[in-house]
Amino acid sequence: MEFKSESGRIWLDDESGNMIAEITYPQVSDDVVNISRTYVSRVLRGQGMASKLVQAAVDDIRAKGQKATAGCSYAVSWFEQHPECTDILKSE
């Protein structure tokens, strides 16, 4: 399975073209995005898909030289478990 992406969104479709996993991180200012939503279909839960989505978003945000806020509860928890990635978080 391969992720698809567009500005502020990474997702995964099943073989029928139905979206089964997604993370959204819309732009909130010139250089800041908000990781606002992580969704994983029941068919993929328990397989680490949400973590893979957040990591893909972090990689994209870092590559663009942007910062992020974590508005999604899963993302907040993920950053607590991955302190090596908190460099992209916007300091208050």
C-alpha positions as CSV (number, residue, x, y, z in Angstrom):
1,M,0.0,0.0,0.0
2,E,1.3,3.4,-0.9
3,F,0.2,6.7,0.5
4,K,-1.1,9.5,-1.7
5,S,-0.6,13.1,-0.8
6,E,-1.5,16.6,-1.7
7,S,-0.9,19.9,0.2
8,G,-1.9,19.3,3.9
9,R,-3.2,15.8,3.4
10,I,-1.9,12.2,3.2
11,W,-4.2,9.3,2.7
12,L,-4.5,5.7,1.7
13,D,-7.1,4.2,-0.6
14,D,-8.1,0.5,-0.8
15,E,-8.2,-1.5,-4.0
16,S,-11.6,0.0,-4.8
17,G,-10.5,3.6,-4.4
18,N,-12.2,4.1,-1.0
19,M,-10.2,6.2,1.5
20,I,-9.2,4.0,4.4
21,A,-6.7,6.1,6.3
22,E,-6.0,9.8,6.3
23,I,-4.1,12.6,8.1
24,T,-4.9,16.3,7.5
25,Y,-2.6,19.2,8.4
26,P,-4.0,22.4,6.9
27,Q,-1.9,25.6,6.7
28,V,-2.7,28.0,9.6
29,S,-0.1,30.6,8.8
30,D,2.8,31.1,6.4
31,D,5.0,28.5,8.0
32,V,2.7,26.6,10.4
33,V,0.3,23.8,9.8
34,N,-2.1,22.1,12.3
35,I,-2.2,18.3,12.4
36,S,-5.9,18.4,12.8
37,R,-7.2,14.9,12.1
38,T,-6.0,11.3,11.9
39,Y,-8.4,8.6,10.7
40,V,-7.9,4.9,10.2
41,S,-10.6,2.6,9.0
42,R,-11.5,-0.4,11.2
43,V,-9.9,-2.8,8.7
44,L,-6.5,-1.3,9.4
45,R,-6.7,-0.5,13.1
46,G,-4.1,-2.2,15.3
47,Q,-1.5,-2.3,12.5
48,G,0.4,1.0,13.3
49,M,-1.2,2.8,10.4
50,A,-1.9,6.0,12.4
51,S,1.7,6.2,13.5
52,K,2.8,5.8,9.8
53,L,0.5,8.6,8.8
54,V,1.9,11.0,11.4
55,Q,5.5,10.1,10.5
56,A,4.7,10.7,6.9
57,A,3.2,14.1,7.8
58,V,6.2,15.0,10.0
59,D,8.6,14.1,7.1
60,D,6.6,16.3,4.7
61,I,6.4,19.2,7.2
62,R,10.1,19.0,8.0
63,A,11.1,18.8,4.3
64,K,9.1,22.0,3.7
65,G,10.8,23.8,6.6
66,Q,7.5,24.3,8.3
67,K,6.4,24.0,12.0
68,A,3.3,22.2,13.3
69,T,0.8,22.3,16.1
70,A,-1.0,19.1,17.2
71,G,-4.7,19.7,17.3
72,C,-5.5,16.0,17.0
73,S,-5.4,13.9,20.2
74,Y,-3.6,11.1,18.5
75,A,-0.9,13.4,17.2
76,V,-0.4,14.9,20.7
77,S,0.1,11.4,22.1
78,W,2.3,10.4,19.2
79,F,4.7,13.4,19.8
80,E,4.9,12.4,23.5
81,Q,6.1,9.0,22.4
82,H,8.5,10.3,19.7
83,P,10.5,13.2,21.3
84,E,13.0,13.0,18.4
85,C,10.3,14.5,16.2
86,T,9.3,17.4,18.4
87,D,11.7,19.8,16.6
88,I,8.8,20.5,14.1
89,L,6.4,21.6,16.8
90,K,5.8,25.3,17.1
91,S,6.9,26.6,20.4
92,E,4.3,28.5,22.3
